[in-house]
Amino acid sequence: MSRSAKEWSNAQNALAYLNVADTLPHRSEGESVLLDHIPQNARRILDPGTGDGRLIRLIKSIRPEIEAVALDISPTMLKSAREHFANDSTVKVIEHDLSQPLPDLDYFDAVVSSFAIHHLKHERKQSLYEEVYDILNPTGIFCNLEHVASPSVELHIGFLSAIG
Ligand SMILES: C[S@@+](CC[C@H](N)C(=O)[O-])C[C@H]1O[C@@H](n2cnc3c(N)ncnc32)[C@H](O)[C@@H]1O
């Protein structure tokens, strides 16, 4: 199991994140930009590192017809996502370690992800981006809401303090 998979398989870590997930500064602005980029004709989306399915729930709140596949490795997150989508047969929640190649999932109109891919090693991020490209339909889009390395130590300290 990869390091990130181990880290997130710890229930305490997963629950600690879920407790603060709503409080991350400027999150709603980022999510709103992501939502704006999903093509109007999108029918099928993939969310790698879905957590409790937050992003899919957000998308389906405005686009209920969209079908979604959610991937995660944390048992706590998978349980929570499955509970959220228990009555929604248009969402499939699948256990998958993103450090491994994506399973065969067919094609998507959008691959969306938030605050998950940074947990992977740089080399794996790069190969995952290639796999994402390969499973997108010709007009498909990849939307990744992430925090990235800060350009200076001071800014990074400010960032860490802001997200607690
Ligand atoms: C900070 S949470 C974000 C969850 C969700 N996308 C959100 O925005 O609320 C990071 C998520 O990535 C998942 N994750 C981390 N490493 C992973 C891996 N190697 N394979 C699959 N999921 C992973 C964690 O289990 C967790 O659900």
The ligand as a MOL file (V3000), in Angstrom:
LIG
                    3D

  0  0  0     0  0            999 V3000
M  V30 BEGIN CTAB
M  V30 COUNTS 27 29 0 0 0
M  V30 BEGIN ATOM
M  V30 1 C -8.0340 16.0660 1.6040 0
M  V30 2 S -9.0550 14.6860 1.1610 0 CHG=1
M  V30 3 C -10.0720 15.3760 -0.1330 0
M  V30 4 C -11.3440 14.6080 -0.3110 0
M  V30 5 C -12.3340 15.2040 -1.3020 0
M  V30 6 N -11.8230 15.1840 -2.6510 0
M  V30 7 C -12.6940 16.6040 -0.8940 0
M  V30 8 O -12.3990 17.5580 -1.6280 0
M  V30 9 O -13.2930 16.7670 0.1860 0 CHG=-1
M  V30 10 C -7.9120 13.6590 0.2530 0
M  V30 11 C -8.5710 12.3930 -0.2590 0
M  V30 12 O -7.6550 11.7030 -1.1130 0
M  V30 13 C -7.7240 10.3290 -0.8040 0
M  V30 14 N -6.4470 9.7040 -1.1400 0
M  V30 15 C -5.2110 10.0480 -0.6800 0
M  V30 16 N -4.2930 9.2000 -1.1820 0
M  V30 17 C -4.9670 8.3180 -1.9660 0
M  V30 18 C -4.5740 7.2010 -2.7450 0
M  V30 19 N -3.2990 6.8090 -2.8250 0
M  V30 20 N -5.5250 6.5220 -3.4260 0
M  V30 21 C -6.8250 6.8900 -3.3460 0
M  V30 22 N -7.2620 7.9330 -2.6190 0
M  V30 23 C -6.3360 8.6390 -1.9350 0
M  V30 24 C -7.9960 10.2810 0.6870 0
M  V30 25 O -8.4890 9.0380 1.1260 0
M  V30 26 C -8.9760 11.4320 0.8470 0
M  V30 27 O -10.2930 11.0070 0.6670 0
M  V30 END ATOM
M  V30 BEGIN BOND
M  V30 1 1 1 2
M  V30 2 1 2 3
M  V30 3 1 2 10
M  V30 4 1 3 4
M  V30 5 1 4 5
M  V30 6 1 5 6
M  V30 7 1 5 7
M  V30 8 2 7 8
M  V30 9 1 7 9
M  V30 10 1 10 11
M  V30 11 1 11 12
M  V30 12 1 11 26
M  V30 13 1 12 13
M  V30 14 1 13 14
M  V30 15 1 13 24
M  V30 16 1 14 15
M  V30 17 1 14 23
M  V30 18 2 15 16
M  V30 19 1 16 17
M  V30 20 1 17 18
M  V30 21 2 17 23
M  V30 22 1 18 19
M  V30 23 2 18 20
M  V30 24 1 20 21
M  V30 25 2 21 22
M  V30 26 1 22 23
M  V30 27 1 24 25
M  V30 28 1 24 26
M  V30 29 1 26 27
M  V30 END BOND
M  V30 END CTAB
M  END
